[in-house]
Amino acid sequence: MNRLFLATLSLLSVSTAAIAQEAGEAASIDQAISDAIAPIVNPIVNTIFYSVPLFGADVPLIVGWLIVAATIFTFYFGFIQFRGFKHSIELVRGDYFDPKDSGEVTPFQALATALSGTVGLGNIAGVGVAVYLGGPGATFWMILAGLMGMASKFTECILGVRYRNEYPDGTVSGGPMYYLSKGLSEDGKAGLGKFLAIFFSICCVAGSFGGGNMFQANQSFAQVSNIIPFFQGKGWLFGIILAAVVAVVIIGGIKSIARVTEKIVPFMAILYVGSALLIILLNIGHVPEAISAIFAGAFAPTAVAGGAVGALIQGFKRAAFSNEAGIGSASIAHSAVQTRHPVTEGYVALLEPFIDTVVICTMTSLVITITGAWVPDSGVTGIDLTAKAFETNFSGFGYVLAIAALLFAFSTMISWSYYGLKAWTYMFGEGQAKEILFKIIFCIFIVIGSSMSLGPVIDFSDAMIFAMAIANIIGLYMLMPKVKVLLADYHERLRSGEIKKVV
Amino acid sequence: MSDIIIVGYDGTASAKRAVQHAAGISKASGGTVHLVHVLEWSPYSFLTPEELSERHKRREQELARATAIVQPVVDDLKSKGVNATCEVRHGHAGELLCEIANDKKARAIVIGRTGSTSIAARLMGSLALTLVQAAPVPVTVVP
C-alpha cells in the first residue's frame, strides 16, 4: 500500500510539474491550469445550464427541473416531509431499532455519514455566493427549496434500499445506478434503465471530481490562503498537500484519519451553528430588519440582477447544490443501512435537507444579512463574504472558519470519493487496479481545483452535480408508484403492529 | 427465581477464573452458566461511507470470531456436567450485562477483574464499577 501511495504522490507532482513547464515562466502555475481547463469546461457548463429568459432573468432549466420534481414528490406523497417528521425523529433516535441487530449500521449512523457528505462548503461558501448574487431574498427561496427537497430525498433513499445489491460476503452496493437499472427492468424497460444508470454513473464520476472535490478544495484554499499568507498564489502547493492527505485515506486505507475528522466534523458543525446563533443574538435588534429584507428581497428586490427571479434562482441553485436532494448521491450512502423495510430509510433521509439547508444554510445567510456584510457588486463573495460577516462580531473567527472549511471539505471529499468510486465500479466492474486508478484521478483533481479561480470551478462543479439529476429524476418519476406501494405496505405493517417500537 | 449465573467472558485469564467460579456454584446447585461476550460498539459512532457498506460483513466476522472464543468454553463446561449457554452481543458491556441479567432473571453476575489501575480506567470507569452501581443482581468480581 505504501508503494502505491508513493506512486500517487510522484504522479501528482509529475503532472503538476508538466503543466507548470508548459506555462513557461511568465504566467503563474495557477493561471496556466485555469487556462488549460476553461475551454473544456465551458461548453459542458453552457449545455447543462441552458437558460431561458423569464421575466427579464435567465432561468437555467435544470434548476426548474429539480424544483418541479421536489414539488411533484411533495404532493404525490402528501407532504410527507411534514406529516412524517415526528416518525423520522423516532427512527433516528433508535425507537424502532431491534437490539438484536446491534452492531449493524443504525439509522443515526447512516444519516450522520450522509450528512458529512452534504454538509460541506456549500453551507458556508455556497450560501455566500447565493446572497452575493441573489441578495437576502435568496434565503427565502433556499429554505423553500430545502423543505421541498426533503420529499425528493425521501423517494430516492427508499429506492436505494429497495434495489440495492447484497453480495454473498455481506457487503452492499446501492444507489441510483442500481434502482434505475433493476427498477425499470421490472417494467420491461431494461434498456432505458441501463442507459439512465450509465448516464447517471458518468455524471456521478464527473460530479465527484467537481462539486465533491474541486469546489471543496478551491474554497478551503481561499480561506486558508487568507490567513496563512505563505499559501497565496500557491494553490497548487496547497492542493498537493490536501491531495496527499486524501490519498493516504482513500488509497492508503488509513481510516484513522477519516475517523478523526468524522469525529471533529459534528463538533465543528455545532460550533459553526452555535457561533451563528450567538451573532444573531448579539444583533437581535437587527433581526426584524433582516427578516423583512429577506421577505422583501424574495418578492421585490432592488439591488439584484434579475430582480425577484434572480433571488429565486440563486436560492434554489445553492439549496440544491448544498443538500443534493434529487441528485441521487445520498442514496448511495443510505442504502447500506440495516432495516426491516426500505421505507424507514426514506423517513431518516428526509431529515438531511432539513438539517443541511433549513438549519445550517439559513444560519449562514442570516448572519450575512444581519451583520450587513453583503455589499452588492463589491466583489466579496463565497467564503470571503461569510468570513467577513462572522468577523464583524468575532475578530479572528476567520481562523475557526478556515479550520471548519478544511474539515468540511475533507469529509465531503472522502464521501464523494466513495460515491464516485461506486459509479465507476458500476461501469467498469470491481477490481483493485481500476479502483486505484479512479482514486489517483480523484486526487489529481484536488490539485486542479485548488489552482483555479472561483468562476470556472464553481460552474463546472454545479454542472456535473446537476447533470446527475437529469437521469436520476427521470427514474424517480417512473419508479414513484412503486415507492407509493412500499409506503402503503409500511404503514399497513405499522398499523398491524408487525413493525413496532422496541422501547 | 431461575438459577442462571451470567458470566462476562472475553477470553482473558481472569475471565476464565470467573467461569470456574460460576461453574463451581452452578454444578452444586444444578443451575446454568450463561457466558456473555460483548463486542464494544456504539450506535452513535461515525463511519465513512465505505465502512457503512462493509458493516454487515464486518459484523458477521466479529460474531464468528467471538463465537470461536466462547463456544469451546461452553463445550468444555458441558463435558464436565455443567449446564452452559452463551451469546455474543454488540454494545456497551455494562448496559448489556444488566439487561441480560434482567431478561433472564439471573441470580448473579460474575466477571473477572481487569487488574487495571491506570488513569484511563479510573477516568472512564471500569466494567466492575459500572456493574456494582447498576446491576439488578449481586455481582461477584473474581480476581
Interface residues (C-beta under 8 A of the other chain):
Chain A: G94 F97 P99 S102 G103 E104 V105 T106 F108 Q109 A110 A112 T113 S116 G117 E166 D169 G170 T171 V172 S173 K255 A258 R259 E262 K263 V265 P266 I332 A333 A336 V337 Q338 I414 S415 Y418 Y419
Chain B: L39 W41 P43 Y44 S45 F46 L47 T48 P49 E50 E51 L52 S53 E54 R55 H56 K57 R58 R59 E60 E62 L63 R89 H90 G91 E99
